[in-house]
Amino acid sequence: MVKNGEIQSPALGVLHEFGHALHDLENNSNFIENSSISIPLYHDKEEQITIDNIETPAALKLGEPIRKNHGGKAVLVPTPTYNRK
Ligand SMILES: [Zn+2]
């Protein structure tokens, strides 16, 4: 669950995690060097890049809520693609 009670789907959450895996596989040294930088609202650069470059474009295409931070709360939903704006 993100801001104002909006809910992103579990499927989008899995995509987010695949984004981290992709970054690991790419083994981008510049990215890794910067990944420990603390970014307010995003925790670190890795999360900001994953949210901004992978999660948000997918959320917009799917009509799901977007995040402008790394926050959220886990909630039980009826299906893997359930979301609520
Ligand atoms: Zn993440």
PDB file of the backbone (N, CA, C, O) and the ligand in Angstrom, with CONECT records:
HET     ZN  A 101       1
ATOM      1  N   MET A   1       0.860  -1.183   0.000  1.00  0.00           N
ATOM      2  CA  MET A   1       0.000   0.000   0.000  1.00  0.00           C
ATOM      3  C   MET A   1       0.893   1.228   0.000  1.00  0.00           C
ATOM      4  O   MET A   1       1.842   1.329   0.778  1.00  0.00           O
ATOM      5  N   VAL A   2       0.575   2.146  -0.875  1.00  0.00           N
ATOM      6  CA  VAL A   2       1.344   3.385  -0.960  1.00  0.00           C
ATOM      7  C   VAL A   2       0.487   4.532  -0.448  1.00  0.00           C
ATOM      8  O   VAL A   2      -0.470   4.306   0.294  1.00  0.00           O
ATOM      9  N   LYS A   3       0.809   5.734  -0.824  1.00  0.00           N
ATOM     10  CA  LYS A   3       0.137   6.917  -0.301  1.00  0.00           C
ATOM     11  C   LYS A   3      -1.391   6.854  -0.400  1.00  0.00           C
ATOM     12  O   LYS A   3      -1.934   6.261  -1.332  1.00  0.00           O
ATOM     13  N   ASN A   4      -2.063   7.458   0.548  1.00  0.00           N
ATOM     14  CA  ASN A   4      -3.517   7.622   0.516  1.00  0.00           C
ATOM     15  C   ASN A   4      -4.293   6.319   0.320  1.00  0.00           C
ATOM     16  O   ASN A   4      -5.405   6.334  -0.208  1.00  0.00           O
ATOM     17  N   GLY A   5      -3.717   5.204   0.737  1.00  0.00           N
ATOM     18  CA  GLY A   5      -4.425   3.947   0.642  1.00  0.00           C
ATOM     19  C   GLY A   5      -4.396   3.298  -0.719  1.00  0.00           C
ATOM     20  O   GLY A   5      -5.025   2.259  -0.917  1.00  0.00           O
ATOM     21  N   GLU A   6      -3.674   3.888  -1.676  1.00  0.00           N
ATOM     22  CA  GLU A   6      -3.545   3.258  -2.983  1.00  0.00           C
ATOM     23  C   GLU A   6      -2.730   1.970  -2.841  1.00  0.00           C
ATOM     24  O   GLU A   6      -1.862   1.861  -1.975  1.00  0.00           O
ATOM     25  N   ILE A   7      -3.027   1.003  -3.706  1.00  0.00           N
ATOM     26  CA  ILE A   7      -2.355  -0.296  -3.612  1.00  0.00           C
ATOM     27  C   ILE A   7      -1.740  -0.656  -4.957  1.00  0.00           C
ATOM     28  O   ILE A   7      -2.415  -0.670  -5.986  1.00  0.00           O
ATOM     29  N   GLN A   8      -0.445  -0.945  -4.925  1.00  0.00           N
ATOM     30  CA  GLN A   8       0.221  -1.504  -6.105  1.00  0.00           C
ATOM     31  C   GLN A   8       0.057  -3.014  -6.062  1.00  0.00           C
ATOM     32  O   GLN A   8      -0.020  -3.608  -4.987  1.00  0.00           O
ATOM     33  N   SER A   9       0.003  -3.630  -7.233  1.00  0.00           N
ATOM     34  CA  SER A   9      -0.193  -5.081  -7.294  1.00  0.00           C
ATOM     35  C   SER A   9       1.052  -5.838  -6.837  1.00  0.00           C
ATOM     36  O   SER A   9       2.168  -5.331  -6.950  1.00  0.00           O
ATOM     37  N   PRO A  10       0.858  -7.054  -6.321  1.00  0.00           N
ATOM     38  CA  PRO A  10       2.008  -7.908  -6.027  1.00  0.00           C
ATOM     39  C   PRO A  10       2.867  -8.138  -7.274  1.00  0.00           C
ATOM     40  O   PRO A  10       4.088  -8.248  -7.164  1.00  0.00           O
ATOM     41  N   ALA A  11       2.250  -8.213  -8.449  1.00  0.00           N
ATOM     42  CA  ALA A  11       3.008  -8.417  -9.681  1.00  0.00           C
ATOM     43  C   ALA A  11       3.985  -7.267  -9.909  1.00  0.00           C
ATOM     44  O   ALA A  11       5.115  -7.491 -10.342  1.00  0.00           O
ATOM     45  N   LEU A  12       3.557  -6.038  -9.620  1.00  0.00           N
ATOM     46  CA  LEU A  12       4.461  -4.893  -9.776  1.00  0.00           C
ATOM     47  C   LEU A  12       5.597  -4.981  -8.764  1.00  0.00           C
ATOM     48  O   LEU A  12       6.730  -4.600  -9.057  1.00  0.00           O
ATOM     49  N   GLY A  13       5.287  -5.485  -7.575  1.00  0.00           N
ATOM     50  CA  GLY A  13       6.333  -5.680  -6.572  1.00  0.00           C
ATOM     51  C   GLY A  13       7.383  -6.678  -7.023  1.00  0.00           C
ATOM     52  O   GLY A  13       8.575  -6.492  -6.777  1.00  0.00           O
ATOM     53  N   VAL A  14       6.938  -7.737  -7.682  1.00  0.00           N
ATOM     54  CA  VAL A  14       7.884  -8.727  -8.205  1.00  0.00           C
ATOM     55  C   VAL A  14       8.741  -8.078  -9.301  1.00  0.00           C
ATOM     56  O   VAL A  14       9.950  -8.299  -9.358  1.00  0.00           O
ATOM     57  N   LEU A  15       8.117  -7.286 -10.158  1.00  0.00           N
ATOM     58  CA  LEU A  15       8.882  -6.592 -11.203  1.00  0.00           C
ATOM     59  C   LEU A  15       9.964  -5.712 -10.574  1.00  0.00           C
ATOM     60  O   LEU A  15      11.097  -5.672 -11.054  1.00  0.00           O
ATOM     61  N   HIS A  16       9.608  -5.013  -9.502  1.00  0.00           N
ATOM     62  CA  HIS A  16      10.577  -4.174  -8.789  1.00  0.00           C
ATOM     63  C   HIS A  16      11.788  -5.014  -8.367  1.00  0.00           C
ATOM     64  O   HIS A  16      12.934  -4.610  -8.564  1.00  0.00           O
ATOM     65  N   GLU A  17      11.518  -6.183  -7.785  1.00  0.00           N
ATOM     66  CA  GLU A  17      12.620  -7.043  -7.332  1.00  0.00           C
ATOM     67  C   GLU A  17      13.421  -7.579  -8.517  1.00  0.00           C
ATOM     68  O   GLU A  17      14.641  -7.712  -8.419  1.00  0.00           O
ATOM     69  N   PHE A  18      12.764  -7.886  -9.628  1.00  0.00           N
ATOM     70  CA  PHE A  18      13.491  -8.295 -10.836  1.00  0.00           C
ATOM     71  C   PHE A  18      14.413  -7.161 -11.304  1.00  0.00           C
ATOM     72  O   PHE A  18      15.497  -7.412 -11.830  1.00  0.00           O
ATOM     73  N   GLY A  19      13.977  -5.932 -11.110  1.00  0.00           N
ATOM     74  CA  GLY A  19      14.815  -4.786 -11.465  1.00  0.00           C
ATOM     75  C   GLY A  19      16.115  -4.796 -10.686  1.00  0.00           C
ATOM     76  O   GLY A  19      17.179  -4.530 -11.246  1.00  0.00           O
ATOM     77  N   HIS A  20      16.039  -5.103  -9.386  1.00  0.00           N
ATOM     78  CA  HIS A  20      17.269  -5.205  -8.591  1.00  0.00           C
ATOM     79  C   HIS A  20      18.144  -6.333  -9.132  1.00  0.00           C
ATOM     80  O   HIS A  20      19.360  -6.179  -9.243  1.00  0.00           O
ATOM     81  N   ALA A  21      17.533  -7.455  -9.464  1.00  0.00           N
ATOM     82  CA  ALA A  21      18.297  -8.592  -9.990  1.00  0.00           C
ATOM     83  C   ALA A  21      18.974  -8.213 -11.307  1.00  0.00           C
ATOM     84  O   ALA A  21      20.130  -8.565 -11.543  1.00  0.00           O
ATOM     85  N   LEU A  22      18.241  -7.490 -12.167  1.00  0.00           N
ATOM     86  CA  LEU A  22      18.821  -7.047 -13.435  1.00  0.00           C
ATOM     87  C   LEU A  22      20.039  -6.168 -13.183  1.00  0.00           C
ATOM     88  O   LEU A  22      21.066  -6.314 -13.847  1.00  0.00           O
ATOM     89  N   HIS A  23      19.925  -5.262 -12.230  1.00  0.00           N
ATOM     90  CA  HIS A  23      21.060  -4.383 -11.928  1.00  0.00           C
ATOM     91  C   HIS A  23      22.250  -5.195 -11.431  1.00  0.00           C
ATOM     92  O   HIS A  23      23.392  -4.890 -11.776  1.00  0.00           O
ATOM     93  N   ASP A  24      22.000  -6.217 -10.629  1.00  0.00           N
ATOM     94  CA  ASP A  24      23.094  -7.079 -10.163  1.00  0.00           C
ATOM     95  C   ASP A  24      23.742  -7.795 -11.336  1.00  0.00           C
ATOM     96  O   ASP A  24      24.967  -7.887 -11.416  1.00  0.00           O
ATOM     97  N   LEU A  25      22.909  -8.307 -12.255  1.00  0.00           N
ATOM     98  CA  LEU A  25      23.441  -9.037 -13.403  1.00  0.00           C
ATOM     99  C   LEU A  25      24.238  -8.125 -14.333  1.00  0.00           C
ATOM    100  O   LEU A  25      25.235  -8.538 -14.925  1.00  0.00           O
ATOM    101  N   GLU A  26      23.786  -6.892 -14.448  1.00  0.00           N
ATOM    102  CA  GLU A  26      24.501  -5.944 -15.296  1.00  0.00           C
ATOM    103  C   GLU A  26      25.862  -5.601 -14.721  1.00  0.00           C
ATOM    104  O   GLU A  26      26.767  -5.200 -15.452  1.00  0.00           O
ATOM    105  N   ASN A  27      26.011  -5.759 -13.401  1.00  0.00           N
ATOM    106  CA  ASN A  27      27.273  -5.519 -12.706  1.00  0.00           C
ATOM    107  C   ASN A  27      27.873  -4.176 -13.104  1.00  0.00           C
ATOM    108  O   ASN A  27      29.058  -4.074 -13.420  1.00  0.00           O
ATOM    109  N   ASN A  28      27.037  -3.160 -13.081  1.00  0.00           N
ATOM    110  CA  ASN A  28      27.464  -1.813 -13.447  1.00  0.00           C
ATOM    111  C   ASN A  28      28.269  -1.226 -12.289  1.00  0.00           C
ATOM    112  O   ASN A  28      27.700  -0.891 -11.250  1.00  0.00           O
ATOM    113  N   SER A  29      29.576  -1.100 -12.455  1.00  0.00           N
ATOM    114  CA  SER A  29      30.427  -0.675 -11.345  1.00  0.00           C
ATOM    115  C   SER A  29      30.087   0.736 -10.881  1.00  0.00           C
ATOM    116  O   SER A  29      30.137   1.015  -9.683  1.00  0.00           O
ATOM    117  N   ASN A  30      29.746   1.622 -11.796  1.00  0.00           N
ATOM    118  CA  ASN A  30      29.382   2.975 -11.393  1.00  0.00           C
ATOM    119  C   ASN A  30      28.130   2.953 -10.529  1.00  0.00           C
ATOM    120  O   ASN A  30      28.015   3.687  -9.547  1.00  0.00           O
ATOM    121  N   PHE A  31      27.191   2.087 -10.922  1.00  0.00           N
ATOM    122  CA  PHE A  31      25.954   1.987 -10.161  1.00  0.00           C
ATOM    123  C   PHE A  31      26.238   1.445  -8.768  1.00  0.00           C
ATOM    124  O   PHE A  31      25.728   1.968  -7.777  1.00  0.00           O
ATOM    125  N   ILE A  32      27.057   0.387  -8.691  1.00  0.00           N
ATOM    126  CA  ILE A  32      27.364  -0.213  -7.395  1.00  0.00           C
ATOM    127  C   ILE A  32      28.080   0.784  -6.491  1.00  0.00           C
ATOM    128  O   ILE A  32      27.792   0.854  -5.296  1.00  0.00           O
ATOM    129  N   GLU A  33      29.006   1.552  -7.050  1.00  0.00           N
ATOM    130  CA  GLU A  33      29.723   2.534  -6.243  1.00  0.00           C
ATOM    131  C   GLU A  33      28.782   3.553  -5.623  1.00  0.00           C
ATOM    132  O   GLU A  33      29.019   4.030  -4.514  1.00  0.00           O
ATOM    133  N   ASN A  34      27.726   3.882  -6.330  1.00  0.00           N
ATOM    134  CA  ASN A  34      26.802   4.897  -5.837  1.00  0.00           C
ATOM    135  C   ASN A  34      25.628   4.317  -5.059  1.00  0.00           C
ATOM    136  O   ASN A  34      24.803   5.071  -4.543  1.00  0.00           O
ATOM    137  N   SER A  35      25.536   2.996  -4.966  1.00  0.00           N
ATOM    138  CA  SER A  35      24.336   2.404  -4.396  1.00  0.00           C
ATOM    139  C   SER A  35      24.193   2.619  -2.895  1.00  0.00           C
ATOM    140  O   SER A  35      23.097   2.459  -2.359  1.00  0.00           O
ATOM    141  N   SER A  36      25.266   2.974  -2.209  1.00  0.00           N
ATOM    142  CA  SER A  36      25.148   3.163  -0.767  1.00  0.00           C
ATOM    143  C   SER A  36      24.867   4.610  -0.388  1.00  0.00           C
ATOM    144  O   SER A  36      24.750   4.927   0.796  1.00  0.00           O
ATOM    145  N   ILE A  37      24.758   5.489  -1.377  1.00  0.00           N
ATOM    146  CA  ILE A  37      24.465   6.886  -1.085  1.00  0.00           C
ATOM    147  C   ILE A  37      23.051   6.991  -0.524  1.00  0.00           C
ATOM    148  O   ILE A  37      22.104   6.450  -1.095  1.00  0.00           O
ATOM    149  N   SER A  38      22.921   7.682   0.583  1.00  0.00           N
ATOM    150  CA  SER A  38      21.607   7.836   1.194  1.00  0.00           C
ATOM    151  C   SER A  38      20.801   8.897   0.459  1.00  0.00           C
ATOM    152  O   SER A  38      21.244  10.038   0.324  1.00  0.00           O
ATOM    153  N   ILE A  39      19.637   8.525  -0.010  1.00  0.00           N
ATOM    154  CA  ILE A  39      18.754   9.431  -0.737  1.00  0.00           C
ATOM    155  C   ILE A  39      17.480   9.590   0.089  1.00  0.00           C
ATOM    156  O   ILE A  39      16.766   8.609   0.297  1.00  0.00           O
ATOM    157  N   PRO A  40      17.176  10.795   0.564  1.00  0.00           N
ATOM    158  CA  PRO A  40      15.947  10.971   1.335  1.00  0.00           C
ATOM    159  C   PRO A  40      14.735  10.432   0.575  1.00  0.00           C
ATOM    160  O   PRO A  40      14.598  10.667  -0.626  1.00  0.00           O
ATOM    161  N   LEU A  41      13.896   9.740   1.243  1.00  0.00           N
ATOM    162  CA  LEU A  41      12.664   9.138   0.736  1.00  0.00           C
ATOM    163  C   LEU A  41      12.893   7.839  -0.043  1.00  0.00           C
ATOM    164  O   LEU A  41      11.968   7.038  -0.179  1.00  0.00           O
ATOM    165  N   TYR A  42      14.100   7.619  -0.554  1.00  0.00           N
ATOM    166  CA  TYR A  42      14.357   6.410  -1.338  1.00  0.00           C
ATOM    167  C   TYR A  42      15.302   5.439  -0.636  1.00  0.00           C
ATOM    168  O   TYR A  42      15.487   4.324  -1.123  1.00  0.00           O
ATOM    169  N   HIS A  43      15.888   5.808   0.457  1.00  0.00           N
ATOM    170  CA  HIS A  43      16.856   5.005   1.200  1.00  0.00           C
ATOM    171  C   HIS A  43      18.217   4.977   0.528  1.00  0.00           C
ATOM    172  O   HIS A  43      19.220   5.289   1.169  1.00  0.00           O
ATOM    173  N   ASP A  44      18.279   4.613  -0.742  1.00  0.00           N
ATOM    174  CA  ASP A  44      19.568   4.627  -1.437  1.00  0.00           C
ATOM    175  C   ASP A  44      19.346   4.749  -2.942  1.00  0.00           C
ATOM    176  O   ASP A  44      18.217   4.682  -3.430  1.00  0.00           O
ATOM    177  N   LYS A  45      20.455   4.930  -3.666  1.00  0.00           N
ATOM    178  CA  LYS A  45      20.377   5.165  -5.106  1.00  0.00           C
ATOM    179  C   LYS A  45      19.788   3.966  -5.848  1.00  0.00           C
ATOM    180  O   LYS A  45      19.054   4.143  -6.820  1.00  0.00           O
ATOM    181  N   GLU A  46      20.101   2.755  -5.403  1.00  0.00           N
ATOM    182  CA  GLU A  46      19.565   1.544  -6.029  1.00  0.00           C
ATOM    183  C   GLU A  46      18.041   1.578  -6.041  1.00  0.00           C
ATOM    184  O   GLU A  46      17.417   1.300  -7.064  1.00  0.00           O
ATOM    185  N   GLU A  47      17.443   1.920  -4.896  1.00  0.00           N
ATOM    186  CA  GLU A  47      15.978   1.965  -4.833  1.00  0.00           C
ATOM    187  C   GLU A  47      15.414   3.051  -5.729  1.00  0.00           C
ATOM    188  O   GLU A  47      14.408   2.835  -6.405  1.00  0.00           O
ATOM    189  N   GLN A  48      16.046   4.217  -5.745  1.00  0.00           N
ATOM    190  CA  GLN A  48      15.537   5.304  -6.581  1.00  0.00           C
ATOM    191  C   GLN A  48      15.588   4.925  -8.062  1.00  0.00           C
ATOM    192  O   GLN A  48      14.634   5.167  -8.801  1.00  0.00           O
ATOM    193  N   ILE A  49      16.698   4.335  -8.490  1.00  0.00           N
ATOM    194  CA  ILE A  49      16.832   3.950  -9.899  1.00  0.00           C
ATOM    195  C   ILE A  49      15.814   2.868 -10.258  1.00  0.00           C
ATOM    196  O   ILE A  49      15.209   2.910 -11.329  1.00  0.00           O
ATOM    197  N   THR A  50      15.630   1.910  -9.369  1.00  0.00           N
ATOM    198  CA  THR A  50      14.677   0.830  -9.636  1.00  0.00           C
ATOM    199  C   THR A  50      13.246   1.364  -9.701  1.00  0.00           C
ATOM    200  O   THR A  50      12.476   0.988 -10.584  1.00  0.00           O
ATOM    201  N   ILE A  51      12.903   2.234  -8.771  1.00  0.00           N
ATOM    202  CA  ILE A  51      11.543   2.793  -8.759  1.00  0.00           C
ATOM    203  C   ILE A  51      11.323   3.713  -9.962  1.00  0.00           C
ATOM    204  O   ILE A  51      10.302   3.614 -10.642  1.00  0.00           O
ATOM    205  N   ASP A  52      12.270   4.596 -10.221  1.00  0.00           N
ATOM    206  CA  ASP A  52      12.085   5.583 -11.290  1.00  0.00           C
ATOM    207  C   ASP A  52      12.185   4.969 -12.691  1.00  0.00           C
ATOM    208  O   ASP A  52      11.444   5.366 -13.590  1.00  0.00           O
ATOM    209  N   ASN A  53      13.090   4.010 -12.885  1.00  0.00           N
ATOM    210  CA  ASN A  53      13.368   3.507 -14.242  1.00  0.00           C
ATOM    211  C   ASN A  53      12.653   2.204 -14.586  1.00  0.00           C
ATOM    212  O   ASN A  53      12.499   1.890 -15.767  1.00  0.00           O
ATOM    213  N   ILE A  54      12.217   1.446 -13.600  1.00  0.00           N
ATOM    214  CA  ILE A  54      11.573   0.157 -13.880  1.00  0.00           C
ATOM    215  C   ILE A  54      10.140   0.131 -13.348  1.00  0.00           C
ATOM    216  O   ILE A  54       9.198  -0.130 -14.097  1.00  0.00           O
ATOM    217  N   GLU A  55       9.985   0.402 -12.062  1.00  0.00           N
ATOM    218  CA  GLU A  55       8.649   0.289 -11.451  1.00  0.00           C
ATOM    219  C   GLU A  55       7.668   1.327 -11.991  1.00  0.00           C
ATOM    220  O   GLU A  55       6.553   0.981 -12.383  1.00  0.00           O
ATOM    221  N   THR A  56       8.071   2.584 -12.012  1.00  0.00           N
ATOM    222  CA  THR A  56       7.137   3.647 -12.407  1.00  0.00           C
ATOM    223  C   THR A  56       6.682   3.535 -13.861  1.00  0.00           C
ATOM    224  O   THR A  56       5.484   3.653 -14.113  1.00  0.00           O
ATOM    225  N   PRO A  57       7.573   3.312 -14.831  1.00  0.00           N
ATOM    226  CA  PRO A  57       7.079   3.148 -16.216  1.00  0.00           C
ATOM    227  C   PRO A  57       6.076   2.002 -16.346  1.00  0.00           C
ATOM    228  O   PRO A  57       5.087   2.114 -17.071  1.00  0.00           O
ATOM    229  N   ALA A  58       6.337   0.900 -15.641  1.00  0.00           N
ATOM    230  CA  ALA A  58       5.409  -0.236 -15.693  1.00  0.00           C
ATOM    231  C   ALA A  58       4.084   0.138 -15.032  1.00  0.00           C
ATOM    232  O   ALA A  58       3.017  -0.191 -15.550  1.00  0.00           O
ATOM    233  N   ALA A  59       4.148   0.819 -13.901  1.00  0.00           N
ATOM    234  CA  ALA A  59       2.923   1.219 -13.199  1.00  0.00           C
ATOM    235  C   ALA A  59       2.065   2.126 -14.077  1.00  0.00           C
ATOM    236  O   ALA A  59       0.843   1.985 -14.109  1.00  0.00           O
ATOM    237  N   LEU A  60       2.697   3.048 -14.782  1.00  0.00           N
ATOM    238  CA  LEU A  60       1.950   3.958 -15.654  1.00  0.00           C
ATOM    239  C   LEU A  60       1.286   3.195 -16.800  1.00  0.00           C
ATOM    240  O   LEU A  60       0.136   3.471 -17.143  1.00  0.00           O
ATOM    241  N   LYS A  61       2.003   2.235 -17.396  1.00  0.00           N
ATOM    242  CA  LYS A  61       1.429   1.443 -18.486  1.00  0.00           C
ATOM    243  C   LYS A  61       0.266   0.594 -18.002  1.00  0.00           C
ATOM    244  O   LYS A  61      -0.695   0.369 -18.737  1.00  0.00           O
ATOM    245  N   LEU A  62       0.357   0.119 -16.754  1.00  0.00           N
ATOM    246  CA  LEU A  62      -0.669  -0.773 -16.213  1.00  0.00           C
ATOM    247  C   LEU A  62      -1.791  -0.016 -15.494  1.00  0.00           C
ATOM    248  O   LEU A  62      -2.769  -0.625 -15.062  1.00  0.00           O
ATOM    249  N   GLY A  63      -1.654   1.308 -15.364  1.00  0.00           N
ATOM    250  CA  GLY A  63      -2.673   2.094 -14.677  1.00  0.00           C
ATOM    251  C   GLY A  63      -2.645   1.907 -13.175  1.00  0.00           C
ATOM    252  O   GLY A  63      -3.666   2.051 -12.503  1.00  0.00           O
ATOM    253  N   GLU A  64      -1.469   1.587 -12.650  1.00  0.00           N
ATOM    254  CA  GLU A  64      -1.337   1.382 -11.211  1.00  0.00           C
ATOM    255  C   GLU A  64      -0.792   2.646 -10.545  1.00  0.00           C
ATOM    256  O   GLU A  64      -0.205   3.495 -11.215  1.00  0.00           O
ATOM    257  N   PRO A  65      -0.984   2.774  -9.235  1.00  0.00           N
ATOM    258  CA  PRO A  65      -0.400   3.919  -8.527  1.00  0.00           C
ATOM    259  C   PRO A  65       1.124   3.903  -8.635  1.00  0.00           C
ATOM    260  O   PRO A  65       1.735   2.848  -8.800  1.00  0.00           O
ATOM    261  N   ILE A  66       1.723   5.084  -8.540  1.00  0.00           N
ATOM    262  CA  ILE A  66       3.179   5.172  -8.566  1.00  0.00           C
ATOM    263  C   ILE A  66       3.687   5.628  -7.204  1.00  0.00           C
ATOM    264  O   ILE A  66       2.943   6.188  -6.398  1.00  0.00           O
ATOM    265  N   ARG A  67       4.969   5.376  -6.968  1.00  0.00           N
ATOM    266  CA  ARG A  67       5.604   5.814  -5.727  1.00  0.00           C
ATOM    267  C   ARG A  67       6.627   6.903  -6.038  1.00  0.00           C
ATOM    268  O   ARG A  67       7.301   6.865  -7.067  1.00  0.00           O
ATOM    269  N   LYS A  68       6.728   7.866  -5.137  1.00  0.00           N
ATOM    270  CA  LYS A  68       7.783   8.878  -5.201  1.00  0.00           C
ATOM    271  C   LYS A  68       8.709   8.718  -4.011  1.00  0.00           C
ATOM    272  O   LYS A  68       9.385   9.661  -3.600  1.00  0.00           O
ATOM    273  N   ASN A  69       8.731   7.507  -3.459  1.00  0.00           N
ATOM    274  CA  ASN A  69       9.607   7.185  -2.337  1.00  0.00           C
ATOM    275  C   ASN A  69       9.697   5.663  -2.264  1.00  0.00           C
ATOM    276  O   ASN A  69       9.083   4.955  -3.062  1.00  0.00           O
ATOM    277  N   HIS A  70      10.459   5.176  -1.310  1.00  0.00           N
ATOM    278  CA  HIS A  70      10.606   3.730  -1.155  1.00  0.00           C
ATOM    279  C   HIS A  70       9.696   3.209  -0.052  1.00  0.00           C
ATOM    280  O   HIS A  70       9.904   2.107   0.455  1.00  0.00           O
ATOM    281  N   GLY A  71       8.712   3.976   0.316  1.00  0.00           N
ATOM    282  CA  GLY A  71       7.819   3.579   1.394  1.00  0.00           C
ATOM    283  C   GLY A  71       6.717   2.658   0.924  1.00  0.00           C
ATOM    284  O   GLY A  71       6.505   2.471  -0.274  1.00  0.00           O
ATOM    285  N   GLY A  72       6.024   2.090   1.882  1.00  0.00           N
ATOM    286  CA  GLY A  72       4.892   1.237   1.568  1.00  0.00           C
ATOM    287  C   GLY A  72       4.589   0.316   2.723  1.00  0.00           C
ATOM    288  O   GLY A  72       5.389   0.167   3.646  1.00  0.00           O
ATOM    289  N   LYS A  73       3.424  -0.302   2.663  1.00  0.00           N
ATOM    290  CA  LYS A  73       2.979  -1.201   3.708  1.00  0.00           C
ATOM    291  C   LYS A  73       2.377  -2.433   3.037  1.00  0.00           C
ATOM    292  O   LYS A  73       1.571  -2.307   2.115  1.00  0.00           O
ATOM    293  N   ALA A  74       2.761  -3.615   3.493  1.00  0.00           N
ATOM    294  CA  ALA A  74       2.231  -4.840   2.904  1.00  0.00           C
ATOM    295  C   ALA A  74       0.777  -5.041   3.327  1.00  0.00           C
ATOM    296  O   ALA A  74       0.441  -4.926   4.506  1.00  0.00           O
ATOM    297  N   VAL A  75      -0.069  -5.341   2.362  1.00  0.00           N
ATOM    298  CA  VAL A  75      -1.475  -5.643   2.644  1.00  0.00           C
ATOM    299  C   VAL A  75      -1.880  -6.876   1.850  1.00  0.00           C
ATOM    300  O   VAL A  75      -1.327  -7.145   0.784  1.00  0.00           O
ATOM    301  N   LEU A  76      -2.844  -7.622   2.370  1.00  0.00           N
ATOM    302  CA  LEU A  76      -3.334  -8.810   1.691  1.00  0.00           C
ATOM    303  C   LEU A  76      -4.303  -8.396   0.585  1.00  0.00           C
ATOM    304  O   LEU A  76      -5.228  -7.622   0.833  1.00  0.00           O
ATOM    305  N   VAL A  77      -4.102  -8.903  -0.634  1.00  0.00           N
ATOM    306  CA  VAL A  77      -4.988  -8.598  -1.760  1.00  0.00           C
ATOM    307  C   VAL A  77      -5.465  -9.905  -2.378  1.00  0.00           C
ATOM    308  O   VAL A  77      -4.840 -10.947  -2.179  1.00  0.00           O
ATOM    309  N   PRO A  78      -6.577  -9.860  -3.133  1.00  0.00           N
ATOM    310  CA  PRO A  78      -7.177 -11.104  -3.607  1.00  0.00           C
ATOM    311  C   PRO A  78      -6.453 -11.795  -4.764  1.00  0.00           C
ATOM    312  O   PRO A  78      -6.559 -13.014  -4.901  1.00  0.00           O
ATOM    313  N   THR A  79      -5.719 -11.050  -5.601  1.00  0.00           N
ATOM    314  CA  THR A  79      -5.053 -11.666  -6.756  1.00  0.00           C
ATOM    315  C   THR A  79      -3.693 -11.007  -6.963  1.00  0.00           C
ATOM    316  O   THR A  79      -3.462  -9.914  -6.446  1.00  0.00           O
ATOM    317  N   PRO A  80      -2.788 -11.643  -7.705  1.00  0.00           N
ATOM    318  CA  PRO A  80      -1.457 -11.072  -7.956  1.00  0.00           C
ATOM    319  C   PRO A  80      -1.482  -9.763  -8.742  1.00  0.00           C
ATOM    320  O   PRO A  80      -0.539  -8.976  -8.661  1.00  0.00           O
ATOM    321  N   THR A  81      -2.549  -9.525  -9.497  1.00  0.00           N
ATOM    322  CA  THR A  81      -2.591  -8.300 -10.297  1.00  0.00           C
ATOM    323  C   THR A  81      -3.547  -7.249  -9.713  1.00  0.00           C
ATOM    324  O   THR A  81      -3.773  -6.207 -10.328  1.00  0.00           O
ATOM    325  N   TYR A  82      -4.107  -7.524  -8.526  1.00  0.00           N
ATOM    326  CA  TYR A  82      -5.016  -6.561  -7.906  1.00  0.00           C
ATOM    327  C   TYR A  82      -4.269  -5.278  -7.586  1.00  0.00           C
ATOM    328  O   TYR A  82      -3.158  -5.317  -7.056  1.00  0.00           O
ATOM    329  N   ASN A  83      -4.876  -4.137  -7.907  1.00  0.00           N
ATOM    330  CA  ASN A  83      -4.339  -2.837  -7.494  1.00  0.00           C
ATOM    331  C   ASN A  83      -5.503  -1.887  -7.299  1.00  0.00           C
ATOM    332  O   ASN A  83      -6.618  -2.161  -7.745  1.00  0.00           O
ATOM    333  N   ARG A  84      -5.250  -0.782  -6.642  1.00  0.00           N
ATOM    334  CA  ARG A  84      -6.329   0.174  -6.381  1.00  0.00           C
ATOM    335  C   ARG A  84      -5.761   1.593  -6.390  1.00  0.00           C
ATOM    336  O   ARG A  84      -4.811   1.903  -5.670  1.00  0.00           O
ATOM    337  N   LYS A  85      -6.363   2.448  -7.219  1.00  0.00           N
ATOM    338  CA  LYS A  85      -5.969   3.857  -7.269  1.00  0.00           C
ATOM    339  C   LYS A  85      -6.966   4.700  -6.550  1.00  0.00           C
ATOM    340  O   LYS A  85      -6.810   5.919  -6.481  1.00  0.00           O
TER     341      LYS A  85
HETATM  342 ZN    ZN A 101      13.749  -2.294  -3.924  1.00  0.00          ZN2+
END
